[in-house]
Amino acid sequence: MPRPSLLDQHPAPPQLPEVTRRLRERYLPDPPTPERSAEPLDGLVGTILSQQNLAVITRRQFDGLKLVYPRWEAALQDGPDGIETALRAAGGGLIRSKARTIWNVLHQLQETRGTLSLRDTRDMNDTQIRALLEGLPGVGPKTASCVLLFDLARPAMPVDTHIERISRRLELVPRKWNAVKIERWYEQILPHSWQERYTFHVSMIRHGQQVCRSQRPNCAGCLLQDLCPSAGIFLSGQAQPVAHQKTTTPH
């Protein structure tokens, strides 16, 4: 039975097209041409590593893994402890849990599909890909959406903490909605276009990193100030922003 439309609960806010236009013009007026990864499994591992990591540390960890394990079969054979050792040399947080997640993903792929590759997902439809990815241990909707958007050039819309925070501050979505529900809403409301969703996703994240920060947002210099119900509160000093854990999405 299909899920009920979230648009029935919360229709498109009238300011969304203008928010989208301004963010696009400021941060990504010329979006790149979509490209598919030669091996989407690399993108999946990179996305797992990116959780609560800075982009520079994620890249260092991934490069360190590939140096030790040119083929993922070697990582599977070495086990979680070996993967953890390789990650620890690169620094970063949550190393033990990420090593376990990566090994569990490799193990399940080998057991269920007989191969440590996701290249065949390029010939699947979005629903099939999502079902495959979310069926892997430790892989949730946001991770699956990142692989779809960045590695398979599909029109997905992952929602990280920046997008979640900005969406609430602009009152684009109800304050009580979590990231999964916000992502489902964006999936229904944004054009089903890779370029549109990639541009919105990246622009929102850059705006969250540079201007609409979790703590001490720069409302005075924000291009969305006149559209933001929260700006007056922050500018008057009546609210203390709530800190969020740092996460990054690979771009």
N, C-alpha and C positions, 0 to 999 in steps of 0.2 A: 504494500500500500504506500503510495507516494507521500512524502512529508508535506504538511500544510505549508503554504507560502508564508514566509515571514513578512512579506509586503502587506499581507492582510492585517498583521499586528502593528506594523510600523511602515507606512508608505514612504516613498522617497521625499526627503526634506527639500524644500525649494532652493536652498542655498548650495546643494551638492554640485550642480553643474559649474557654478562660479568658483567654488573651492577647487574643483578639479582643474579648471582652466588656469587659475592663478598658480597653482602648484606646478602644473606642467610647464608654464612659461618661465617660471623661476628656476626650476631644478632640472628639467629634462625636455627642452623644446625639440630636440632631435633624438628620439629614441633609437636604439640600435636595431639592426636587422635581426630577427629571431634566428638563433642557431641551436641545433641539437647537439648534445654531448655525444662524443664517440662511445662513452661507456657511462650510462646513467648511474651505475652502481657507485662510481667515483663520486658523483654528485650527492647520492644518498649518504655515503660515509662523511663527506664534507659537511652536509647539513646537520648530521648528528653531532659532529665536532663543534659546530657553530653555536650550539645551545649554551647560553651564558658565557660566551667567549667574545673577545674582540676579534675583528676580522683578521688582524695581523697574526694573532696567536692561532686562529683556526688554520690559516694557510701554513704556518710553521709546523703545526701538528700533522696536517695532511701530507706535506712534503716529507716530513720525517717518517711517516708510515710507509709512503711509497718508496723511500730510500731503503728501508729495511725489508719491505715486502713488495717487490716489483709486480708480483701477482698475488691476488687475494687468496689463492689457494695456500700460499705459504703462511699467511696470517691465520687462516683457519687451522692449519696444522700446528702452529705455534701456541695457540690457545689464548685465553683472555689475559693470562699473566704476561705473556710475551708482548701482546698488543699494548698492555699497560706500560711496560718498560719502554717501548718505543715512543709512546706518547709522553711519558714523564720526562724524557730527554728534551722534549720541545717546550715543556712548561705548560701552564694553563690549569684550569680547574676541572673538577668532576672527572678526573682521569679514570679512576677505577670503574665508575658506573658507565662511562662512555666506552671503555674497552670491553666491558661485558656486553653492552648493547651491540657493538659492532660484531663481536664474535657470534652472538646469538643470531644476528641477521645473516651472517655468512653461513652459519650452521643450518639454519632453516632453508635458505636458498639451495644449499647443496642437497639437503634431505628431500625437499619437496620438488625441486626443479632439475636437480642433477647438474647444475652449472652455476658458477659464480659470475653471472653476467645478467644485466637487465637490458641488453641491446634490443631484444625482441619487443620490449614495451613500445618502441617507436612505431610498431605496426598495430598496437592495440588502441581501442578507444579510451576516452578519459575515465569512464566508469570502471572499465577493466583494470586500468593502471592503478587507480585509487584503491580498488579492492585488493589488488596484489600487494601494494605498498603498506596499506593499513593493516594487512594481515601479518606483517612481519613484527617481531617482538620489539617493543619500544618505539615504534613508528606511529605517530598520531596524525591527525588531519593537517596540521601546519607543516610538518616535515614532508608529508606526501605532496602538499600543494607547492612547496618550494621545489621539489624535484620536477613536478609537472611544469612549473613556470620557467625555471632556469635551465633545466637539463633537457626537457622535451618540447619546449616552446609551445606549451598548451596554455590556454587562457584561464589559469587558476588565480586565486587571490589569497595568498597566505597573509595572516594577520599576526604581526609580532607585537611586542609591548609598546613600541612607538605608535603604530597604527591604532592599537586599542586605546591608548591614552588620548591621542588627538581626536579620534572619533567621538569619545565621550565629552571632551572639553568643548568641541564644536556642537555637541548635542545632535550629531548625525544619527546616533543610536541611543536607545535607552541606557541609562547608567548601570542598571543591574545586569545587562547582558555580558556574558563572558566572551573570550576570544573566539571560541568555536561558533557560537551563535552569530557573532559579528561577521565572521568569515562567510557563513552560510547566507547572511543577508546581502553582503557585497556580491556574492556569486549570483544572487537573483537580481540585483539592481544595476550592476555595472554592465556595459556592453560586452557581449561574448566575443571579445577580441583580445588577442595576445598583446598587441601594442597598447591598447587602452589600459589593460590591467597591469601590465609591466610598468607603464609610465606612472600610474596612480600609486602602485605599491612602492616603487623606488622613491618617488617624490615625497610621499608621506613619511618614509623612513628618514630621508635627508632633512626634512623639515623638523622631525622630532629630534634628530641628533644636533642640529645647528640652532634651532630657534625654540620650538615647543618642548623644551626639555622637562624631564620629570621634576627636577628641582630648579628653582629660579628660571622659569621660562622668560624669554625675552619678548614679552607682549608688546612693549613699546616699539620694537623693530619688526613686528610680525605683519606680513602682507595679508593676513586673514583677520586682523584685529577687529575690523568693523563687522565681521561675520561671526565672531566668536562670543558667545554668552559668558564665557569664563574670563575673558580679558579684563573686564572692569573689576572683577573680584581680585585678580592678581595685582593689577595696577594700583588698586587702593590699599593693598597689603592686608586684606581681610582673610586671606586663605593661605594655608601652608601646603605646598604641593606634597603629595604622597610619593615616597621613593619607590621605584620598581627595580627589580633585578635586571641587570644588563643582559640583553640578548642581541644577537646580530643575525641577519639573514644574508647569505652569500649573494653577491651581485656580480 
